[in-house]
Amino acid sequence: MRFTSIVVLTGAGVSAESGIDTFRTKDGLWSKIDYRDVATPEGYAANPVLVHEFYNMRRRKIATVEPNDAHRALARLERGFRGDFLLVTQNVDDLHERAGSKKLIHMHGEHRKALCARCGSRSPWEGDMSVETACPSCGAVGHMRPDIVWFGEMPYQMDRIYDALRLSDLFISIGTSGNVYPAAQFVQEAGRNGAHTIELNLEPSETFDDFDEAIHGPAGKVVPEYVDWLLKL
């Protein structure tokens, strides 16, 4: 079978092998800190200092890790595939970019970007951020926040993502738990429009039964092997 349009969805399991903590596993971040305190608009309004401390820590962590074989394989797939290609990631790190991926959407935002809640501008961001940080665009102080989609907020570029899913004939889900919406519904959207769907995951996800095919194992092993197979078609 030759494919003409691929959509790839990646989740925390892809970056876990690089040393980035996952969120929903037994020892994940949400087992150590209440997501309502650091990943909701209400949490930010109640304690912006705590929220900034949390994301400053995460931003510093990302600077210490490197892309792994799964990231590099997906960049290789993008370069070698002759049809349409889109990588949609739930991850907010920049490991896909550092591995060489260019055709991607960060549907949940990015750690290395800042958002001004006052003027709506977005800026690249490398260092720490605080309640005293001024917006590079409007100059206002006290309105800067991480450019992260928090619980209760709408993920980015959903129209573009659904358009790609409707046109795809191959949907690949990698390293996702299958319990974060709307991404958990992407397999159904792609399958409804005739795409072949495959899960590459450490273990069966919560949406495992919705896939046509599944390969389970570490992302750093199964993703490069599957990419090698695809590029030989």
Summary of the structure (lengths in Angstrom):
residues: 233
radius of gyration: 18.0
end to end distance: 7.1
largest distance: 56.1
contacts: 764
relative contact order: 0.19
helix: 37%
strand: 21%
